[in-house]
């Protein structure tokens, strides 16, 4: 099926109108200007203009104030209308009000072609046929605006289904961005006249979305030779994104053979992102020669852990699928350097053998386990694959994942996912020394990871000899993530331990401004309660205690004892 983008035509044209200036026809009515600008109207108008970049509600308020000081200004009226339209398109409420505003603006000749295109978006959203028709009629007058004429042509074509090639030519003649216009026109015609769409895209190439339309048309026509010629035409590196898009589309359409035929060209790019996609396609196409060529390339190249892991996972899945084949398994296992990529080995195998797993999951899993047991030489990776349980929809049991993550850490190859898993386990074990050691290694690998910095800083608060280091770590974490509740709690508790109770109370207020008390962790509530007591706010401390409903909770008991001492 051809995948076309006509429903988003108005959105695409809106973006084009914002970036491509076009001359206006001289006969377009212009609003009469009886404005009397003054310091107040100019101030609020400029304030609205600045506010419009981030807050449309504030912009509307400022424009309304500006209009109250200069009620005849067409510039202010236009700015207010545009802010109202932008606000409505984001939150489509006050429907009658926006329609009335557009009608009034039309009566006062305030609408440019860009405004009319925005109005078209509003009326289309509201399914307001009357509004759509008068917008189309008004856009007809903008004969030198390609964007306006594209909107009109799309509307007329959707009603009649009849192509007007003379009109298409005139639109392309006036278009500043001809490849964009050709893409839109090709999208319009593709369902009924794909050959004409191909003609347009061939004559005006350049828009990447046009390439996608062309591929969709060729796929729908099953023109495999033309598809192959398209790929042969690409040049690397300038067409790298197009090559990747082509390969992904062929994969989606199960036309992997076309990619395999051009495998040598993909390998010669030495681009591992392209080669990883090629490897996936070759795997699902059972293209053994391609798999071996990719394997030879990978082993001969300098090691790049992230890129290599993606390719190696596919090759190992192929080895498990084709157990009589011969690949350099030990070297491939070494290149699987993340939990995520390790899991994908089994996922590739699962998708390839989905029918078997659906008919008899236990037999299919047993067959996979037998193959992995016989073929995967790395015992840690092998145990991880054997531990995966598809029925529970889990990647692997925790112990096998921990062992794999630790092996990566010992090779200085662990990523954030692996460190996060290891740290969660160490927290459960309450092994402070091992936790601190692992956190230090994680921070050496990821020096700007705020959560790791905060974790180590907070852990060191229990070790007075490391208080200065904890201060440095928590301060840096807060600079990186100033609104994070856990880091704010660490800073509040640090200041409490340092005896700076007033500053600690400031951070408590920030936490309470972000979270309801009953949503906070018991340990955080204990911290907040103790800081409230330190600044003699017993009532607030009691509020924290009441947010801890379980009297058997350790933090509830400690906070209650501290409150009782104040009585």
GIQUISUL-V804047 format. One record per pair of residues at least 4 apart in sequence whose C-alpha atoms are under 6 Angstrom apart, sorted by the first residue. I is the first residue (numbers start at 1). GAP is how many residues later the second one is. If there is no record, write none. Layout:
i={I/I}
gap={GAP/GAP}
//
This chain:
i={2/16/22/24/25/30/31/31/34/35/35/36/41/41/41/44/44/45/45/48/48/48/48/51/51/52/52/60/63/67/88/105/106/111/120/120/123/123/123/123/136/139/146/146/146/146/149/150/153/157/157/172/178/179/179/179/179/180/182/182/183/186/186/189/189/190/190/198/201/215/218/234/235/236/250/250/250/251/256/272/275/276/282/282/304/305/308/308/309/309/309/312/313/317/317/318/319/320/344/346/350/356/357/357/361/369/369/371/372/376/378/379/380/384/387/387/388/388/389/405/408/408/409/409/414/416/419/426/426/431/432/439/442/443/450/451/453/453/454/454/454/457/457/457/458/460/460/461/471/478/492/492/495/495/496/496/496/518/525/526/526/529/529/532/532/533/533/551}
gap={214/4/123/120/117/79/78/79/38/37/38/34/4/25/28/18/22/18/21/4/11/14/15/4/8/4/7/20/17/4/4/5/4/4/4/12/4/5/8/9/16/9/4/25/28/29/4/4/4/4/5/6/4/25/26/27/28/27/4/18/27/4/11/4/8/4/7/4/4/4/5/5/4/4/4/5/6/5/25/4/4/35/4/5/4/4/4/27/26/27/28/20/32/28/32/4/4/51/4/4/4/8/4/7/4/4/17/4/4/6/4/4/24/16/9/10/7/8/5/13/5/6/4/5/4/4/4/5/9/4/4/17/4/4/27/4/20/24/4/20/23/13/16/17/32/6/10/6/4/4/12/15/5/9/4/5/8/29/19/29/33/12/15/5/9/4/5/5}
//
